[in-house]
């Protein structure tokens, strides 16, 4: 859980460390190769997380309890 005003670039270390156990040793430090996507749509690094959530999920899915990430 991160603040809606946060950007993906600021949580990259936390996300990376959560998945380190599932990545091969030679790829653990491959930050330039990391990206985030939702339904095969790459998420933008320069748009706050809350704005992207609202844009791609929308109010209808939020009310149904479906979360994208």
C-alpha positions as CSV (number, residue, x, y, z in Angstrom):
1,X,0.0,0.0,0.0
2,X,1.4,3.3,-1.1
3,X,0.0,6.9,-1.1
4,X,-2.1,7.8,-4.2
5,X,0.2,10.8,-4.8
6,X,3.3,8.6,-5.0
7,X,5.0,7.7,-8.3
8,X,6.1,4.2,-9.4
9,X,9.7,5.2,-9.5
10,X,9.7,5.8,-5.7
11,X,8.4,2.3,-4.9
12,X,10.6,0.4,-7.3
13,X,13.0,-0.8,-4.6
14,X,10.1,-2.2,-2.5
15,X,8.5,-4.0,-5.4
16,X,11.8,-5.3,-6.6
17,X,12.7,-6.7,-3.2
18,X,9.3,-8.4,-2.9
19,X,10.1,-10.4,-6.1
20,X,13.8,-11.0,-5.7
21,X,13.2,-14.6,-4.6
22,X,11.5,-15.3,-7.9
23,X,14.1,-13.8,-10.2
24,X,17.3,-15.4,-11.4
25,X,20.5,-14.1,-9.9
26,X,21.7,-12.4,-13.1
27,X,18.5,-10.4,-13.4
28,X,18.2,-9.2,-9.8
29,X,19.9,-5.8,-10.5
30,X,18.2,-5.2,-13.9
31,X,16.4,-2.1,-12.9
32,X,16.4,-0.6,-16.5
33,X,14.5,-3.7,-17.6
34,X,11.7,-3.4,-15.1
35,X,8.3,-2.0,-16.0
36,X,4.7,-2.0,-14.7
37,X,1.7,-2.8,-16.7
38,X,-2.1,-3.3,-16.3
39,X,-4.0,-5.4,-18.9
40,X,-0.9,-5.2,-21.3
41,X,-0.9,-1.4,-21.0
42,X,2.5,-0.1,-19.8
43,X,2.0,2.3,-16.8
44,X,3.7,5.7,-17.0
45,X,6.5,6.6,-14.6
46,X,5.6,10.3,-14.5
47,X,1.9,10.0,-13.5
48,X,0.9,9.5,-9.8
49,X,-0.2,6.0,-8.9
50,X,-3.7,7.2,-7.8
51,X,-4.3,8.9,-11.2
52,X,-3.4,5.8,-13.1
53,X,-5.5,3.6,-10.8
54,X,-8.5,5.9,-11.5
55,X,-7.8,6.0,-15.2
56,X,-7.4,2.3,-15.8
57,X,-9.8,0.8,-13.3
58,X,-12.5,3.5,-13.0
59,X,-15.2,4.0,-10.5
60,X,-17.3,1.1,-11.7
61,X,-14.6,-1.5,-11.0
62,X,-13.6,0.1,-7.7
63,X,-17.2,-0.2,-6.4
64,X,-17.3,-3.9,-7.4
65,X,-14.1,-4.5,-5.2
66,X,-11.9,-5.5,-8.2
67,X,-8.4,-4.2,-7.7
68,X,-5.9,-4.1,-10.6
69,X,-2.5,-4.2,-8.7
